[in-house]
Amino acid sequence: MGSRAWLLLILGAAAGLLVERAVQRAPSSDDELDAARRRAYVGWLEGEQAAPGEAPSASARRQLVVYGDDDVVESVADYWRDHFEWPVCCGGWEELQAEGAVYRAMRSDLLGAGESVAAEDLFLLLYECRLPASADEVEPCPEGVELADRAGSEADPGS
């Protein structure tokens, strides 16, 4: 099996684990969704207050991307784009597309089709990088660095 096939296999397994964890914690009612959103917003704001000018924790960013209202996610991403410089995401084009599809599918399942967010916003908030416009713009990650490293590895609260 080639290295690309192994990468896609590993990415698929990781995506499956992420989806499983999100579904286990998925809000089952409007009240639970509102509570999940409040926790996401509070986590985000606490991160902003703790380190002004720095990105909130990876956990706070993931929660905002998964549970946040689409207008909130878009507004935060627009602010980040307008006020900070971000590198282009590294990695393989297929990997980037697959990673974005996982999070968009989770949002659609949890929040409904009307709560979709642009892949560009998702990548900016999750990985602190700009999604390449095309496969031609993708750069390989530096040796020893993976796209997932940019999302952090600390555990989510409540896990």
Residue pairs with C-beta under 8 A, 6 or more apart in sequence:
1 9
4 92
4 94
7 92
7 95
8 94
8 95
8 98
11 95
11 98
11 99
12 98
14 148
15 98
15 99
15 102
18 102
18 106
19 102
19 105
19 106
21 156
21 159
22 66
22 106
22 110
23 109
25 36
25 158
26 109
26 110
27 33
27 35
27 36
27 67
27 110
33 67
33 110
33 111
36 63
36 67
37 67
37 68
37 69
39 63
39 67
39 157
40 60
40 63
40 64
40 66
40 67
40 68
41 64
41 68
41 72
43 56
43 57
43 59
43 60
43 63
43 64
43 157
44 56
44 60
44 61
44 63
44 64
44 76
46 56
46 60
47 55
47 56
47 57
47 60
48 56
55 61
55 128
56 64
57 152
57 154
58 151
58 152
58 153
58 154
59 152
59 154
59 155
59 156
59 157
61 125
61 126
61 151
61 152
62 126
62 151
62 156
63 156
64 72
64 73
64 76
64 125
65 73
65 103
65 107
65 117
65 122
65 125
65 126
66 103
66 106
66 107
66 110
67 110
67 111
68 76
69 115
70 114
70 115
70 116
70 117
73 117
73 121
73 122
73 125
74 117
74 118
74 121
76 121
76 125
77 117
77 118
77 120
77 121
77 124
77 125
78 121
80 86
80 124
80 125
81 124
86 124
86 128
86 129
86 130
87 129
87 130
88 129
88 130
88 131
88 132
88 137
88 138
88 139
89 96
89 123
89 127
89 129
89 130
89 131
89 132
89 138
89 147
89 150
90 129
90 138
90 139
90 140
90 141
90 142
90 145
90 147
91 138
91 140
91 141
91 146
91 147
92 138
92 140
93 132
93 134
93 135
93 138
95 147
96 123
96 131
96 132
96 138
96 147
99 147
100 119
100 122
100 123
100 131
103 122
103 126
104 116
104 117
104 119
104 122
107 115
107 116
107 117
108 115
108 116
119 131
120 130
120 131
122 131
123 129
123 130
123 131
124 130
124 131
126 150
126 151
127 147
127 150
127 151
128 150
129 147
129 150
132 138
141 147
